[in-house]
Amino acid sequence: MSEKIADLRIDAGRIIPVEPENTVLSGHSLLIKNDRIAALLPSAEADNWISRERVHLPGHALIPGLVNLHGHAAMTLLRGYADDLPLMTWLREHIWPAEERHVSPGFVRDGTRLACLEMLKTGVTCFNDMYFFSEAVVEAAVEAGMRVAAGLIVVDAPTPYAADPDGYLQKGLALRDAWIDHPLAHFCLAPHAPYTVGDRTLEKIATYAAQLDLPIHMHIHETEAEIQHSLAQYGVRPLARLKALGLLTPGLIAVHAVHLNEEEIGWLASHGCHVAHCPSSNLKLASGFAPVAALLAAGVNVGIGTDGAASNNRLDMLGELRLAALLGKAVAADPAALPAHRVLRMATLAGARALGLDAQIGSLEVGKMADVAAINLDHPATQPCYDPISQLVYSAGSDQISHVWIGGKAVVIEGRCQTLDEAEIIGRAHVWRGRIGGA
């Protein structure tokens, strides 16, 4: 019999594979060869393998790397810049003017590196982004060793990035072509929102999405004001307009999806669309309460995102898990709505599915990429531990994430990032604070 050889063996107190759902494995080991999971089996059977490296984490739980389904990574440099304001006031009077003055490849690269550092240390291994100068987003993510779904942003208005919709599309598609073979780089078409992109551009995006098999990542039904604007300008609600333009497809990731009626929930379900639920951002901007339990009951795939640090103000996915679970129960008036295991699945496998990556990531299964996070449950906040999944969602803090591997490569060890220089990145953030604060 040929020898069973692994590059890495991880022995953890518990392993939560996510698939099958609501499963906790005790006394098991995860074996990694190259960039993939080679075996997940009882530790006694793992002794039959030869492992080049072995990590013992008896007080920890292993989970799939978290998938942040929506964010604007570079906006970490605008964290706390303009707080406690309504969405459109925040955008039009503060964020958009600041971006007009400061956004550049350097801004995006530095902001994304800061975001990657924060996300890696909190267990995120893949993020779906939407921002300008997306080539800098990809470069920063690859430097960090993270998976990224880079949004090829499109708006009708000129910005420092592009002069018109065709310019945005040309730059975005050229970027995709340049990075298409890189294992960490993935792409989405990213029209910003129905109120910033016209019909002609949306029709082009629908065509490109179909031809290139690209997801469409878009803010939809975030506020009541957005809906009233659409009714005044187009005579229909935004989702009905997108439906008429052919954008409701299995590739659509509807970000926020707060203000939905029963018919619209049915449309999302029947067309196989996905939703990126951003609970903290929805609360901070007073956008409303997304009907997550109703979406799930209808069969809509719902993942979780942090949104940008300018409207959250953290990129803490564990915090989003707890908030999503609690809000889901309150909105549904049902304490059994959004149980802990379902919310963990939303933050892992559901997010991967929305990006078309669920065959590669999102659960700890043999053959999938070895994207793994370890969380220390031997911590006062998670003791005593009757149910590890419950403790993970309702009690654990992001500071309990100790190790992270992406494609089998250790990117966080004992809480320290291995791929990025933390002091340098924070130093650059100080530089940008001086520039932006003095503007």
Secondary structure, DSSP 4 states (H G I P E B T S, - for coil): ----EEEEEEEEEEE--SSSTT--EESEEEEEETTEEEEEEEHHHHTTSEEEEEEEEEEEEEEEPEEEEEE-GGGGGGTTSS-S--HHHHIIIIIHHHHHHH-SHHHHHHHHHHHHHHHHTTTEEEEEEEESSHHHHHHHHHHHT-EEEEEEEE-SS--SS-SSHHHHHHHHHHHHHHHTT-TTEEEEEEE--TTTS-HHHHHHHHHHHHHHT--EEEEES--HHHHHHHHHHHSS-HHHHHHHTT--STTEEEEE--S--HHHHHHHHHTT-EEEE-HHHHHHTT-----HHHHHHHT-EEEE----GGGSS---HHHHHHHHHHHHHHHHT-TTSS-HHHHHHIIIIIHHHHTT-TTTSSS--TTSB--EEEEE--SGGG-S-S-HHHHHHHT--GGGEEEEEETTEEEEETTEESSS-HHHHHHHHHHHHHHHHT-
